[in-house]
Amino acid sequence: IRWRRVRAIGFLRCRETPQADFLVEAARRAEVLDAILRHLHGPERASWDLLVLTPWLESSANLPLMREWIDASRARRLERQASLVPVIPITETWDEFWKGRSYLFRKSRRGVLKRMQRLGNAEVECHRSDPGGDALRALFDVSDRSWKRAEGKAVTSREESKRFFRALTETAGRHDWLRLWILRVNGTPIATEYDLAQDGVVYALRADFDQSHASYSPGAYLEYHLLERLFEEGNRAYHAGPGSDTYKLRWTEEQRRCVTFIAFNRGWSTTLLWLTEGWALPRLGRVRDHLLKTRQAERA
């Protein structure tokens, strides 16, 4: 970071992680966090420079306790926005929700449905388990034909990503967490979405579509039918994944904020790093923004 290498410890995560947290019993929340932090500031203090916890849901009940502990220990900390996650609360019927969308948005989605009908026989599947691996192979196939392949972001771009999703699918299927959606046209998969569900809340991890069918908007078609089914099944909410993308915000105005929480270990080098990141750079940014506004006003 900046001028030096640092050793950081944080949540286990991968590219598809929408949010992370400590998994603790509510009644023992303070006890568990205290034990973790005392360990890091005691026997393990010499092994790390930064505690980087991200993406941490700002509404987590653990976050206030973490702030209190760090402040009480007189350690330095920073918080930055990691992501915004659009959320669709499911509190009404699908028809009521659909009618609440704008006229132009509903018109554009009806156009998507008509285009897909011209392409062929479209079917949407939702797999809650995948004992034979067929659904996951379809996801790999679509990911391999997506625009992400050329940029090295496809699931199939790295062997470890494929291993991760195989393991996750097997575990999620056993616990009824898995929601693997596939759009097939004339039997061929052309769009997929990989979700996890618990307690009526569905979390989107990633979505892909066949780039050769981009003009038919297969992702939008799958999204429409996926949401319709989630409403019909009586789920409580759908988290659309990190990123305030325009297509997501057409479905909802509600967003959840995730933060990056950084705690600095004691020492002169980490204190200097905190002064740079938490004091100098924000002020320089405000000066830059002020100068840009002044120049724009002068030109106007």
C-alpha positions in Angstrom: 0.0 0.0 0.0 1.5 3.3 -1.2 5.2 3.0 -0.4 5.5 -0.3 1.6 4.3 -3.9 1.8 1.9 -4.7 4.6 0.6 -7.9 6.1 -3.2 -8.0 6.3 -5.6 -10.4 7.9 -9.3 -10.4 7.0 -12.4 -12.4 6.0 -12.1 -15.4 3.7 -13.6 -14.3 0.4 -13.6 -14.6 -3.3 -14.6 -12.5 -6.3 -18.2 -13.6 -5.9 -18.5 -12.7 -2.2 -21.4 -10.2 -1.9 -20.9 -9.7 1.9 -18.9 -11.3 4.8 -19.3 -11.3 8.6 -18.4 -13.1 11.8 -20.8 -16.0 12.2 -21.6 -16.0 15.9 -24.5 -16.7 18.3 -26.3 -13.5 19.2 -26.1 -14.2 22.9 -22.3 -14.6 22.7 -21.6 -11.9 20.2 -19.5 -9.6 22.5 -17.7 -12.6 24.0 -16.6 -14.0 20.7 -15.5 -10.8 19.1 -13.6 -9.9 22.3 -11.8 -13.3 22.1 -10.8 -12.8 18.5 -9.5 -9.3 19.0 -7.6 -10.1 22.2 -5.9 -12.9 20.3 -5.0 -10.7 17.4 -3.7 -8.0 19.8 -1.9 -10.5 22.0 -0.2 -13.6 20.8 -0.6 -12.8 17.1 0.2 -9.1 17.3 3.6 -9.4 15.6 2.1 -11.3 12.6 -0.1 -8.6 11.0 -0.2 -4.9 10.2 -3.8 -4.3 9.1 -7.1 -5.9 9.9 -9.1 -5.6 6.7 -12.7 -6.7 7.0 -14.7 -6.4 3.7 -17.3 -6.4 2.3 -19.0 -6.0 5.7 -22.7 -5.2 5.7 -23.1 -1.8 7.5 -26.2 -3.0 9.3 -24.4 -6.0 10.9 -24.9 -6.3 14.6 -21.2 -7.1 14.9 -19.9 -3.9 13.4 -20.8 -1.5 16.4 -19.0 -3.9 18.8 -15.9 -3.9 16.6 -15.9 -0.1 16.5 -16.2 0.1 20.3 -13.4 -2.4 20.9 -10.9 -0.8 18.5 -11.7 2.7 19.9 -11.4 1.5 23.5 -8.0 0.0 22.7 -6.9 3.4 21.2 -6.1 1.7 17.9 -6.6 3.5 14.6 -9.4 2.6 12.2 -10.9 3.6 8.9 -14.2 2.8 7.2 -14.8 3.1 3.4 -17.7 2.2 1.3 -17.0 -1.2 -0.3 -20.2 -1.6 -2.3 -23.9 -0.8 -2.5 -26.2 -3.8 -3.0 -29.6 -3.2 -4.5 -32.3 -5.1 -2.6 -35.8 -6.0 -3.6 -38.1 -6.5 -0.6 -40.8 -9.0 -1.3 -43.7 -7.6 0.6 -46.5 -7.7 -2.0 -47.8 -9.9 -4.8 -45.9 -10.0 -8.1 -48.7 -8.2 -10.0 -48.7 -5.4 -7.4 -44.9 -5.1 -7.6 -44.8 -5.2 -11.4 -47.5 -2.5 -11.7 -45.4 -0.4 -9.5 -42.6 -0.2 -12.0 -42.4 2.6 -14.5 -44.4 2.4 -17.8 -41.3 2.6 -19.9 -39.5 -0.1 -17.9 -42.5 -2.5 -18.2 -42.7 -1.7 -21.9 -39.0 -2.5 -22.4 -39.4 -5.8 -20.5 -42.4 -6.8 -22.6 -40.2 -6.2 -25.7 -37.6 -8.6 -24.2 -40.2 -11.3 -23.7 -41.4 -11.0 -27.3 -37.9 -11.1 -28.7 -37.1 -14.3 -26.9 -40.3 -15.9 -28.2 -39.0 -15.3 -31.7 -35.8 -17.0 -30.9 -37.4 -20.3 -30.0 -38.8 -22.4 -27.1 -37.5 -20.7 -23.9 -37.6 -22.5 -20.6 -36.4 -21.3 -17.2 -35.1 -24.0 -14.7 -34.3 -23.6 -11.0 -32.0 -26.3 -9.5 -31.9 -26.7 -5.8 -29.4 -29.5 -6.0 -27.2 -30.9 -8.7 -26.2 -34.5 -7.9 -25.1 -35.3 -11.5 -23.4 -32.0 -12.1 -25.4 -31.3 -15.3 -26.6 -27.8 -14.1 -23.1 -26.7 -13.1 -21.8 -27.9 -16.5 -24.4 -25.7 -18.1 -23.3 -22.8 -16.0 -19.7 -23.4 -17.1 -20.7 -23.7 -20.7 -22.6 -20.3 -20.7 -19.7 -18.7 -18.7 -17.3 -19.9 -21.4 -19.4 -18.2 -24.1 -19.9 -14.9 -22.2 -18.0 -11.6 -22.6 -16.3 -12.3 -19.3 -14.2 -15.1 -20.9 -12.2 -12.6 -23.0 -11.4 -10.5 -19.9 -10.4 -13.5 -17.8 -13.5 -13.1 -15.5 -15.4 -16.2 -16.4 -15.9 -19.0 -14.0 -14.0 -21.2 -16.4 -11.0 -18.8 -16.6 -9.4 -20.3 -13.6 -9.4 -23.9 -12.5 -9.7 -22.9 -8.8 -12.9 -21.1 -9.6 -14.4 -24.2 -11.1 -13.3 -26.2 -8.0 -14.8 -23.6 -5.7 -18.2 -23.7 -7.4 -18.2 -27.5 -7.5 -17.6 -27.6 -3.7 -20.1 -24.8 -3.1 -22.8 -26.4 -5.2 -22.4 -29.8 -3.4 -22.6 -28.1 0.0 -25.4 -25.7 -0.9 -27.5 -28.5 -2.4 -27.3 -30.5 0.8 -28.5 -27.6 2.9 -31.2 -26.4 0.4 -29.3 -23.1 -0.1 -28.7 -23.6 -3.8 -30.7 -21.7 -6.4 -29.0 -22.3 -9.8 -31.1 -20.8 -12.6 -30.7 -21.7 -16.3 -32.5 -20.3 -19.3 -32.6 -22.7 -22.2 -33.7 -22.0 -25.7 -34.5 -25.1 -27.8 -32.7 -27.1 -25.1 -29.5 -25.0 -25.2 -28.4 -23.0 -22.1 -27.9 -19.3 -23.0 -28.1 -17.6 -19.6 -27.5 -18.6 -16.0 -27.6 -17.0 -12.5 -26.1 -18.6 -9.4 -27.9 -17.7 -6.1 -27.8 -18.8 -2.5 -30.9 -18.7 -0.3 -31.5 -18.8 3.5 -34.5 -17.8 5.6 -36.4 -16.5 2.6 -33.6 -14.2 1.5 -32.0 -14.9 -1.9 -28.5 -13.6 -2.6 -27.2 -13.3 -6.2 -23.6 -14.3 -6.6 -23.0 -14.1 -10.4 -24.9 -14.1 -13.7 -23.7 -14.9 -17.2 -25.2 -15.0 -20.7 -24.1 -16.3 -24.1 -22.6 -13.2 -25.9 -23.8 -14.5 -29.3 -27.4 -14.0 -28.1 -26.8 -10.5 -26.6 -29.3 -8.8 -28.9 -32.1 -10.9 -27.4 -31.3 -9.8 -23.8 -31.3 -13.3 -22.3 -30.1 -12.0 -19.0 -33.0 -9.6 -18.7 -35.4 -12.4 -19.7 -34.1 -14.7 -17.0 -34.1 -11.9 -14.5 -37.8 -11.3 -15.1 -38.9 -14.9 -14.7 -36.5 -15.4 -11.7 -38.0 -12.5 -9.8 -41.6 -13.5 -10.7 -41.0 -17.0 -9.2 -39.3 -15.6 -6.1 -42.5 -13.5 -5.4 -44.7 -16.5 -6.1 -42.8 -18.7 -3.7 -43.2 -16.3 -0.8 -39.5 -15.3 -0.3 -38.8 -12.2 1.8 -36.1 -10.4 -0.3 -33.7 -10.6 -3.2 -30.2 -9.2 -3.0 -29.1 -8.4 -6.5 -25.4 -8.4 -5.8 -22.8 -5.6 -5.4 -23.0 -2.7 -7.8 -25.5 0.1 -8.4 -26.0 -0.9 -12.1 -28.8 0.8 -13.9 -30.6 -2.4 -14.8 -30.8 -3.3 -11.1 -32.0 0.1 -9.9 -34.9 -0.1 -12.4 -36.2 -2.9 -10.2 -35.7 -1.2 -6.8 -34.6 2.0 -5.1 -33.5 0.3 -1.9 -29.8 -0.5 -1.4 -27.7 -2.0 1.4 -24.3 -0.5 2.1 -21.2 -2.6 2.6 -18.0 -1.2 4.1 -14.4 -2.0 4.2 -13.3 -1.8 7.9 -9.6 -1.3 8.4 -7.9 -1.5 11.8 -4.2 -0.5 12.1 -1.8 -2.4 14.4 0.4 -0.3 16.7 3.7 0.9 15.4 5.3 3.9 13.7 4.9 2.6 10.1 1.2 1.7 10.5 0.5 5.0 12.2 2.2 6.8 9.3 0.1 4.7 6.9 -3.1 5.7 8.8 -2.1 9.4 8.6 -1.7 9.1 4.9 -4.9 7.1 4.2 -7.1 8.6 6.8 -6.0 12.1 7.1 -3.9 13.5 4.3 -5.5 11.9 1.2 -9.1 12.7 2.2 -8.1 16.4 2.7 -6.2 16.5 -0.6 -9.3 15.0 -2.3 -11.5 17.7 -0.8 -9.0 20.4 -2.0 -9.0 18.9 -5.5 -12.8 18.8 -5.6 -13.0 22.4 -4.5 -10.6 23.5 -7.2 -12.5 21.6 -9.9 -15.7 23.2 -8.8 -14.1 26.7 -8.8 -12.8 26.2 -12.3 -16.1 25.0 -13.6 -17.8 28.0 -12.0 -15.4 30.4 -13.6 -15.9 28.8 -17.1 -19.6 29.0 -16.7 
